[in-house]
Amino acid sequence: MGDEKRYKHKLNMLEPGTRMLKWIGILVLIGLLLYVFRLRIAAFCLWAVSGVVFVVLLILLAIESHQDNVLNEIAINENKKNGEI
């Protein structure tokens, strides 16, 4: 399989990552409110959900970073073939 076909669709996490961080913050704040009002189980559930969303965000960022590294290597190799470097 060629390098061009391996990464036909590149993951871009800027906008989705920003949204995910906002939702994490909202869930943490709601969890704090629930904790203050003695609804501790609900607060722990919301904190767990925000933790899961954060882990998913970290995994997606790692995938995007790997794709960037591979695509940079492909570009460097193409530039070497063309004599641009």
MMTF fields as JSON, N, C-alpha, C and O atoms, coordinates in Angstrom:
{
  "mmtfVersion": "1.0.0",
  "mmtfProducer": "UNKNOWN",
  "numBonds": 339,
  "numAtoms": 340,
  "numGroups": 85,
  "numChains": 1,
  "numModels": 1,
  "chainsPerModel": [1],
  "groupsPerChain": [85],
  "chainIdList": ["A"],
  "bondAtomList": [4, 2, 8, 6, 12, 10, 16, 14, 20, 18, 24, 22, 28, 26, 32, 30, 36, 34, 40, 38, 44, 42, 48, 46, 52, 50, 56, 54, 60, 58, 64, 62, 68, 66, 72, 70, 76, 74, 80, 78, 84, 82, 88, 86, 92, 90, 96, 94, 100, 98, 104, 102, 108, 106, 112, 110, 116, 114, 120, 118, 124, 122, 128, 126, 132, 130, 136, 134, 140, 138, 144, 142, 148, 146, 152, 150, 156, 154, 160, 158, 164, 162, 168, 166, 172, 170, 176, 174, 180, 178, 184, 182, 188, 186, 192, 190, 196, 194, 200, 198, 204, 202, 208, 206, 212, 210, 216, 214, 220, 218, 224, 222, 228, 226, 232, 230, 236, 234, 240, 238, 244, 242, 248, 246, 252, 250, 256, 254, 260, 258, 264, 262, 268, 266, 272, 270, 276, 274, 280, 278, 284, 282, 288, 286, 292, 290, 296, 294, 300, 298, 304, 302, 308, 306, 312, 310, 316, 314, 320, 318, 324, 322, 328, 326, 332, 330, 336, 334],
  "bondOrderList": [1, 1, 1, 1, 1, 1, 1, 1, 1, 1, 1, 1, 1, 1, 1, 1, 1, 1, 1, 1, 1, 1, 1, 1, 1, 1, 1, 1, 1, 1, 1, 1, 1, 1, 1, 1, 1, 1, 1, 1, 1, 1, 1, 1, 1, 1, 1, 1, 1, 1, 1, 1, 1, 1, 1, 1, 1, 1, 1, 1, 1, 1, 1, 1, 1, 1, 1, 1, 1, 1, 1, 1, 1, 1, 1, 1, 1, 1, 1, 1, 1, 1, 1, 1],
  "groupList": [{"groupName": "MET", "atomNameList": ["N", "CA", "C", "O"], "elementList": ["N", "C", "C", "O"], "formalChargeList": [0, 0, 0, 0], "bondAtomList": [1, 0, 2, 1, 3, 2], "bondOrderList": [1, 1, 2], "singleLetterCode": "M", "chemCompType": "L-PEPTIDE LINKING"}, {"groupName": "GLY", "atomNameList": ["N", "CA", "C", "O"], "elementList": ["N", "C", "C", "O"], "formalChargeList": [0, 0, 0, 0], "bondAtomList": [1, 0, 2, 1, 3, 2], "bondOrderList": [1, 1, 2], "singleLetterCode": "G", "chemCompType": "PEPTIDE LINKING"}, {"groupName": "ASP", "atomNameList": ["N", "CA", "C", "O"], "elementList": ["N", "C", "C", "O"], "formalChargeList": [0, 0, 0, 0], "bondAtomList": [1, 0, 2, 1, 3, 2], "bondOrderList": [1, 1, 2], "singleLetterCode": "D", "chemCompType": "L-PEPTIDE LINKING"}, {"groupName": "GLU", "atomNameList": ["N", "CA", "C", "O"], "elementList": ["N", "C", "C", "O"], "formalChargeList": [0, 0, 0, 0], "bondAtomList": [1, 0, 2, 1, 3, 2], "bondOrderList": [1, 1, 2], "singleLetterCode": "E", "chemCompType": "L-PEPTIDE LINKING"}, {"groupName": "LYS", "atomNameList": ["N", "CA", "C", "O"], "elementList": ["N", "C", "C", "O"], "formalChargeList": [0, 0, 0, 0], "bondAtomList": [1, 0, 2, 1, 3, 2], "bondOrderList": [1, 1, 2], "singleLetterCode": "K", "chemCompType": "L-PEPTIDE LINKING"}, {"groupName": "ARG", "atomNameList": ["N", "CA", "C", "O"], "elementList": ["N", "C", "C", "O"], "formalChargeList": [0, 0, 0, 0], "bondAtomList": [1, 0, 2, 1, 3, 2], "bondOrderList": [1, 1, 2], "singleLetterCode": "R", "chemCompType": "L-PEPTIDE LINKING"}, {"groupName": "TYR", "atomNameList": ["N", "CA", "C", "O"], "elementList": ["N", "C", "C", "O"], "formalChargeList": [0, 0, 0, 0], "bondAtomList": [1, 0, 2, 1, 3, 2], "bondOrderList": [1, 1, 2], "singleLetterCode": "Y", "chemCompType": "L-PEPTIDE LINKING"}, {"groupName": "HIS", "atomNameList": ["N", "CA", "C", "O"], "elementList": ["N", "C", "C", "O"], "formalChargeList": [0, 0, 0, 0], "bondAtomList": [1, 0, 2, 1, 3, 2], "bondOrderList": [1, 1, 2], "singleLetterCode": "H", "chemCompType": "L-PEPTIDE LINKING"}, {"groupName": "LEU", "atomNameList": ["N", "CA", "C", "O"], "elementList": ["N", "C", "C", "O"], "formalChargeList": [0, 0, 0, 0], "bondAtomList": [1, 0, 2, 1, 3, 2], "bondOrderList": [1, 1, 2], "singleLetterCode": "L", "chemCompType": "L-PEPTIDE LINKING"}, {"groupName": "ASN", "atomNameList": ["N", "CA", "C", "O"], "elementList": ["N", "C", "C", "O"], "formalChargeList": [0, 0, 0, 0], "bondAtomList": [1, 0, 2, 1, 3, 2], "bondOrderList": [1, 1, 2], "singleLetterCode": "N", "chemCompType": "L-PEPTIDE LINKING"}, {"groupName": "PRO", "atomNameList": ["N", "CA", "C", "O"], "elementList": ["N", "C", "C", "O"], "formalChargeList": [0, 0, 0, 0], "bondAtomList": [1, 0, 2, 1, 3, 2], "bondOrderList": [1, 1, 2], "singleLetterCode": "P", "chemCompType": "L-PEPTIDE LINKING"}, {"groupName": "THR", "atomNameList": ["N", "CA", "C", "O"], "elementList": ["N", "C", "C", "O"], "formalChargeList": [0, 0, 0, 0], "bondAtomList": [1, 0, 2, 1, 3, 2], "bondOrderList": [1, 1, 2], "singleLetterCode": "T", "chemCompType": "L-PEPTIDE LINKING"}, {"groupName": "TRP", "atomNameList": ["N", "CA", "C", "O"], "elementList": ["N", "C", "C", "O"], "formalChargeList": [0, 0, 0, 0], "bondAtomList": [1, 0, 2, 1, 3, 2], "bondOrderList": [1, 1, 2], "singleLetterCode": "W", "chemCompType": "L-PEPTIDE LINKING"}, {"groupName": "ILE", "atomNameList": ["N", "CA", "C", "O"], "elementList": ["N", "C", "C", "O"], "formalChargeList": [0, 0, 0, 0], "bondAtomList": [1, 0, 2, 1, 3, 2], "bondOrderList": [1, 1, 2], "singleLetterCode": "I", "chemCompType": "L-PEPTIDE LINKING"}, {"groupName": "VAL", "atomNameList": ["N", "CA", "C", "O"], "elementList": ["N", "C", "C", "O"], "formalChargeList": [0, 0, 0, 0], "bondAtomList": [1, 0, 2, 1, 3, 2], "bondOrderList": [1, 1, 2], "singleLetterCode": "V", "chemCompType": "L-PEPTIDE LINKING"}, {"groupName": "PHE", "atomNameList": ["N", "CA", "C", "O"], "elementList": ["N", "C", "C", "O"], "formalChargeList": [0, 0, 0, 0], "bondAtomList": [1, 0, 2, 1, 3, 2], "bondOrderList": [1, 1, 2], "singleLetterCode": "F", "chemCompType": "L-PEPTIDE LINKING"}, {"groupName": "ALA", "atomNameList": ["N", "CA", "C", "O"], "elementList": ["N", "C", "C", "O"], "formalChargeList": [0, 0, 0, 0], "bondAtomList": [1, 0, 2, 1, 3, 2], "bondOrderList": [1, 1, 2], "singleLetterCode": "A", "chemCompType": "L-PEPTIDE LINKING"}, {"groupName": "CYS", "atomNameList": ["N", "CA", "C", "O"], "elementList": ["N", "C", "C", "O"], "formalChargeList": [0, 0, 0, 0], "bondAtomList": [1, 0, 2, 1, 3, 2], "bondOrderList": [1, 1, 2], "singleLetterCode": "C", "chemCompType": "L-PEPTIDE LINKING"}, {"groupName": "SER", "atomNameList": ["N", "CA", "C", "O"], "elementList": ["N", "C", "C", "O"], "formalChargeList": [0, 0, 0, 0], "bondAtomList": [1, 0, 2, 1, 3, 2], "bondOrderList": [1, 1, 2], "singleLetterCode": "S", "chemCompType": "L-PEPTIDE LINKING"}, {"groupName": "GLN", "atomNameList": ["N", "CA", "C", "O"], "elementList": ["N", "C", "C", "O"], "formalChargeList": [0, 0, 0, 0], "bondAtomList": [1, 0, 2, 1, 3, 2], "bondOrderList": [1, 1, 2], "singleLetterCode": "Q", "chemCompType": "L-PEPTIDE LINKING"}],
  "groupTypeList": [0, 1, 2, 3, 4, 5, 6, 4, 7, 4, 8, 9, 0, 8, 3, 10, 1, 11, 5, 0, 8, 4, 12, 13, 1, 13, 8, 14, 8, 13, 1, 8, 8, 8, 6, 14, 15, 5, 8, 5, 13, 16, 16, 15, 17, 8, 12, 16, 14, 18, 1, 14, 14, 15, 14, 14, 8, 8, 13, 8, 8, 16, 13, 3, 18, 7, 19, 2, 9, 14, 8, 9, 3, 13, 16, 13, 9, 3, 9, 4, 4, 9, 1, 3, 13],
  "groupIdList": [1, 2, 3, 4, 5, 6, 7, 8, 9, 10, 11, 12, 13, 14, 15, 16, 17, 18, 19, 20, 21, 22, 23, 24, 25, 26, 27, 28, 29, 30, 31, 32, 33, 34, 35, 36, 37, 38, 39, 40, 41, 42, 43, 44, 45, 46, 47, 48, 49, 50, 51, 52, 53, 54, 55, 56, 57, 58, 59, 60, 61, 62, 63, 64, 65, 66, 67, 68, 69, 70, 71, 72, 73, 74, 75, 76, 77, 78, 79, 80, 81, 82, 83, 84, 85],
  "secStructList": [7, 7, 2, 2, 2, 2, 6, 1, 1, 7, 7, 7, 7, 2, 2, 2, 2, 2, 2, 2, 2, 2, 2, 2, 2, 2, 2, 2, 2, 2, 2, 2, 2, 2, 2, 2, 6, 6, 7, 2, 2, 2, 2, 2, 2, 2, 2, 2, 2, 2, 2, 2, 2, 2, 2, 2, 2, 2, 2, 2, 2, 2, 2, 2, 2, 2, 2, 2, 2, 2, 2, 2, 2, 2, 2, 2, 2, 2, 2, 2, 2, 6, 6, 7, 7],
  "xCoordList": [0.851, 0.0, 0.892, 1.813, 0.615, 1.419, 1.181, 0.154, 2.156, 2.044, 0.891, 0.268, 0.61, -0.471, -1.819, -2.703, -1.976, -3.255, -3.381, -4.496, -2.266, -2.326, -3.016, -3.766, -2.766, -3.33, -4.14, -3.87, -5.139, -6.0, -6.809, -7.076, -7.19, -7.95, -7.133, -6.895, -6.698, -5.873, -6.754, -7.719, -6.401, -7.116, -6.697, -5.508, -7.679, -7.41, -8.19, -9.42, -7.465, -8.112, -8.223, -8.556, -7.961, -7.994, -9.406, -9.616, -10.354, -11.722, -12.392, -12.966, -12.338, -12.958, -12.284, -12.952, -10.969, -10.257, -10.675, -10.804, -10.886, -11.353, -12.744, -13.019, -13.608, -14.951, -14.899, -15.618, -14.04, -13.936, -13.431, -13.914, -12.467, -11.97, -13.054, -13.15, -13.874, -14.987, -15.953, -16.395, -16.291, -17.216, -16.608, -17.313, -15.314, -14.651, -14.782, -15.116, -14.522, -14.642, -16.056, -16.262, -17.032, -18.434, -18.806, -19.457, -18.392, -18.715, -18.057, -18.663, -16.816, -16.131, -16.843, -17.034, -17.234, -17.935, -19.294, -19.662, -20.033, -21.317, -21.091, -21.863, -20.03, -19.694, -19.379, -19.766, -18.672, -18.386, -19.665, -19.813, -20.582, -21.866, -22.632, -23.185, -22.66, -23.355, -22.681, -23.353, -21.373, -20.638, -20.967, -21.131, -21.058, -21.395, -22.8, -23.047, -23.715, -25.092, -25.306, -26.437, -24.225, -24.245, -24.787, -25.279, -24.697, -25.05, -23.739, -23.375, -23.059, -21.679, -21.594, -20.669, -22.525, -22.454, -22.604, -21.882, -23.528, -23.706, -22.456, -22.055, -21.848, -20.627, -19.503, -18.783, -19.352, -18.305, -18.55, -17.606, -19.814, -20.146, -19.759, -19.184, -20.068, -19.712, -18.199, -17.674, -17.504, -16.039, -15.457, -14.468, -16.065, -15.604, -15.82, -14.952, -16.97, -17.247, -16.257, -15.757, -15.97, -15.013, -13.624, -12.873, -13.274, -11.989, -11.904, -10.863, -12.995, -13.033, -12.891, -12.152, -13.591, -13.487, -12.049, -11.535, -11.404, -10.02, -9.08, -8.175, -9.278, -8.435, -8.639, -7.676, -9.882, -10.157, -9.458, -8.888, -9.497, -8.812, -7.312, -6.703, -6.717, -5.283, -4.938, -3.922, -5.776, -5.539, -5.627, -4.785, -6.64, -6.792, -5.631, -5.189, -5.137, -3.982, -2.724, -1.892, -2.579, -1.431, -1.515, -0.5, -2.71, -2.894, -2.567, -1.889, -3.04, -2.762, -1.261, -0.725, -0.595, 0.846, 1.589, 2.527, 1.179, 1.816, 1.6, 2.523, 0.373, 0.103, 0.963, 1.486, 1.114, 1.95, 3.389, 4.015, 3.914, 5.297, 5.472, 6.452, 4.519, 4.615, 4.497, 5.256, 3.56, 3.391, 4.604, 4.956, 5.248, 6.477, 7.606, 8.38, 7.705, 8.727, 8.471, 9.409, 7.22, 6.872, 7.27, 7.839, 6.981, 7.325, 8.827, 9.317, 9.571, 11.037, 11.589, 12.48, 11.064, 11.529, 11.205, 12.027, 10.037, 9.681, 10.597, 11.022, 10.895, 11.785, 13.193, 13.859, 13.648, 14.965, 14.967, 15.939, 13.858, 13.765, 13.8, 14.411, 13.151, 13.07, 14.298, 14.402, 15.224, 16.435, 16.241, 17.045, 15.191, 14.918, 15.665, 15.779, 16.165, 16.905, 18.361, 19.177],
  "yCoordList": [-1.178, 0.0, 1.235, 1.347, 2.149, 3.36, 4.315, 4.262, 5.189, 6.145, 7.119, 7.582, 7.428, 8.375, 7.787, 8.513, 6.477, 5.848, 5.536, 5.39, 5.431, 5.124, 6.23, 5.958, 7.467, 8.606, 9.473, 10.661, 8.851, 9.594, 10.646, 11.73, 10.318, 11.243, 11.55, 10.672, 12.801, 13.198, 13.673, 14.411, 13.233, 13.634, 15.049, 15.339, 15.927, 17.3, 17.531, 17.572, 17.684, 17.739, 19.141, 19.28, 20.175, 21.519, 21.896, 22.197, 21.878, 22.265, 21.229, 21.606, 19.926, 18.949, 18.906, 18.704, 19.095, 19.101, 20.259, 20.111, 21.411, 22.577, 22.323, 22.656, 21.735, 21.414, 20.402, 20.526, 19.398, 18.38, 18.993, 18.636, 19.91, 20.561, 21.394, 21.429, 22.068, 22.83, 21.914, 22.234, 20.771, 19.835, 19.244, 19.031, 18.98, 18.474, 19.495, 19.135, 20.758, 21.809, 21.938, 22.094, 21.874, 21.969, 20.799, 20.987, 19.587, 18.412, 18.478, 18.092, 18.966, 19.088, 20.106, 19.863, 21.236, 22.253, 21.76, 21.994, 21.08, 20.528, 19.482, 19.392, 18.698, 17.721, 18.382, 17.885, 19.507, 20.238, 20.751, 20.676, 21.268, 21.727, 20.577, 20.72, 19.443, 18.286, 17.82, 17.402, 17.895, 17.489, 18.415, 17.968, 19.707, 20.676, 20.418, 20.566, 20.033, 19.777, 18.337, 17.852, 17.669, 16.329, 15.238, 14.211, 15.458, 14.416, 13.801, 13.944, 13.132, 12.694, 11.62, 11.639, 10.701, 9.642, 10.245, 9.864, 11.173, 11.832, 12.636, 12.67, 13.277, 14.047, 13.124, 13.439, 11.987, 11.043, 10.495, 10.281, 10.27, 9.794, 10.842, 10.501, 12.102, 13.153, 13.304, 13.52, 13.189, 13.272, 12.095, 12.248, 10.923, 9.755, 9.968, 9.642, 10.51, 10.784, 11.808, 11.652, 12.851, 13.849, 13.234, 13.595, 12.315, 11.619, 10.756, 10.701, 10.084, 9.254, 10.129, 9.784, 11.247, 12.171, 12.681, 12.814, 12.965, 13.438, 12.367, 12.675, 11.121, 10.028, 9.842, 9.629, 9.922, 9.819, 10.956, 10.736, 12.164, 13.301, 13.043, 13.32, 12.523, 12.233, 11.179, 11.294, 10.158, 9.119, 9.713, 9.426, 10.54, 11.157, 12.101, 12.179, 12.811, 13.69, 12.884, 13.317, 11.725, 10.858, 10.333, 10.252, 9.98, 9.516, 10.638, 10.41, 11.845, 12.979, 13.269, 13.559, 13.193, 13.427, 12.39, 12.73, 11.135, 10.085, 10.342, 10.198, 10.723, 11.022, 12.188, 12.148, 13.217, 14.354, 13.927, 14.358, 13.083, 12.62, 11.823, 12.007, 10.933, 10.123, 11.006, 10.835, 11.936, 12.81, 13.722, 14.032, 14.157, 14.951, 14.126, 14.628, 12.868, 11.989, 11.78, 11.774, 11.609, 11.446, 12.697, 12.597, 13.864, 15.124, 15.284, 15.732, 14.928, 15.025, 14.099, 14.485, 12.869, 11.918, 12.422, 12.278, 13.005, 13.526, 14.703, 14.825, 15.557, 16.675, 16.192, 16.786, 15.119, 14.562, 13.995, 14.156, 13.318, 12.779, 13.896, 13.745, 14.997, 16.112, 17.002, 17.941, 16.74, 17.539, 18.888, 19.799, 19.024, 20.308, 20.463, 21.569, 19.359, 19.442, 19.155, 19.17],
  "zCoordList": [0.0, 0.0, 0.0, 0.809, -0.903, -1.01, 0.146, 0.822, 0.358, 1.449, 1.23, 2.185, -0.052, -0.322, 0.086, 0.54, -0.075, 0.243, 1.729, 2.231, 2.44, 3.869, 4.652, 5.589, 4.272, 5.0, 4.048, 3.877, 3.433, 2.518, 3.279, 2.761, 4.496, 5.337, 6.568, 7.397, 6.695, 7.832, 8.972, 8.773, 10.167, 11.366, 11.748, 11.874, 11.93, 12.357, 13.646, 13.635, 14.761, 16.071, 16.649, 17.826, 15.88, 16.457, 16.922, 18.097, 16.01, 16.388, 17.292, 18.314, 16.95, 17.859, 19.231, 20.245, 19.263, 20.538, 21.419, 22.634, 20.808, 21.558, 22.139, 23.292, 21.331, 21.817, 22.951, 23.942, 22.795, 23.837, 25.14, 26.215, 25.06, 26.273, 26.947, 28.173, 26.132, 26.71, 27.439, 28.543, 26.835, 27.465, 28.729, 29.715, 28.709, 29.918, 31.046, 32.175, 30.744, 31.747, 32.28, 33.483, 31.378, 31.792, 32.694, 33.721, 32.313, 33.129, 34.504, 35.504, 34.554, 35.842, 36.726, 37.918, 36.159, 36.949, 37.443, 38.594, 36.577, 37.009, 38.101, 39.055, 37.951, 38.984, 40.31, 41.368, 40.253, 41.492, 42.148, 43.368, 41.344, 41.893, 42.536, 43.627, 41.857, 42.421, 43.712, 44.655, 43.746, 44.947, 46.123, 47.258, 45.826, 46.87, 47.415, 48.612, 46.529, 46.951, 47.416, 47.46, 47.757, 48.36, 47.431, 47.899, 46.141, 45.162, 44.659, 43.492, 45.547, 45.284, 44.207, 43.395, 44.184, 43.172, 41.778, 40.856, 41.623, 40.327, 39.966, 38.803, 40.95, 40.7, 40.243, 39.295, 40.914, 40.524, 39.121, 38.361, 38.78, 37.423, 36.377, 35.343, 36.639, 35.688, 35.568, 34.475, 36.692, 36.636, 35.866, 35.149, 36.012, 35.26, 33.761, 32.952, 33.4, 31.98, 31.436, 30.322, 32.208, 31.734, 31.607, 30.701, 32.499, 32.383, 31.138, 30.483, 30.811, 29.602, 28.358, 27.437, 28.332, 27.192, 27.067, 25.957, 28.191, 28.168, 27.633, 26.857, 28.033, 27.532, 26.028, 25.291, 25.578, 24.133, 23.39, 22.321, 23.944, 23.329, 23.234, 22.201, 24.288, 24.26, 23.21, 22.525, 23.082, 22.068, 20.673, 19.822, 20.43, 19.112, 18.801, 17.654, 19.802, 19.587, 19.28, 18.483, 19.9, 19.601, 18.171, 17.48, 17.726, 16.345, 15.369, 14.367, 15.653, 14.775, 14.721, 13.652, 15.846, 15.888, 15.052, 14.331, 15.145, 14.341, 12.853, 12.051, 12.489, 11.085, 10.601, 9.488, 11.422, 11.042, 10.805, 9.837, 11.681, 11.523, 10.237, 9.514, 9.953, 8.742, 7.496, 6.543, 7.5, 6.34, 6.141, 5.003, 7.232, 7.109, 6.511, 5.695, 6.913, 6.326, 4.835, 4.038, 4.461, 3.044, 2.27, 1.182, 2.813, 2.14, 2.023, 0.986, 3.06, 3.007, 1.938, 1.182, 1.867, 0.848, -0.558, -1.463, -0.756, -2.072, -2.443, -3.592, -1.471, -1.758, -2.105, -2.952, -1.458, -1.787, -3.203, -3.941, -3.586, -4.937, -5.984, -7.042, -5.685, -6.627, -6.573, -7.361, -5.675, -5.566, -4.91, -5.109, -4.136, -3.501, -2.172, -1.642, -1.647, -0.386, -0.66, 0.261]
}
